[in-house]
Amino acid sequence: QVQHVESGGGLVQAGGCLRLSCAASRSIFSFRSMGWYSQAPGKQRDLVALSAIGGITNYAESVKGRFTISRENAENTVYLQMNSLKPEDTAVYYCKGVVLVSGYDVWGQGTQVTVSS
């Protein structure tokens, strides 16, 4: 199955910002939702931000007010703007889409975000 392609990760100092991009594997309209998930070493993969049909967005409590999910439909791309980064935000960030018809998950390969103190 063709995966999404994430980019934009890197090393940044605490307080800095990054913008992650997710190029969807197909038309973004074929997904009922697109989301960003993070996985720190030794921990489970958790939802960070979600954008669903109807303009619904949802954020983890730990990122509310700092991160913003957005989409550029014409480019089939979803973004995650990450501001005021903290060392605890360090993780691999994955993009996931839930296919509209089947409900299947389509993941990307992940992009590393490292925040130094």
PyMOL commands that set and color helices and strands:
alter all, ss='L'
color gray80, all
select helices_A, chain A and resi 28-30+61-63+73-75+87-89
alter helices_A, ss='H'
color red, helices_A
select strands_A, chain A and resi 5-7+10-13+18-23+31-39+46-52+56-59+67-72+77-82+91-99+105-107+111-116
alter strands_A, ss='S'
color yellow, strands_A
deselect
rebuild
show_as cartoon
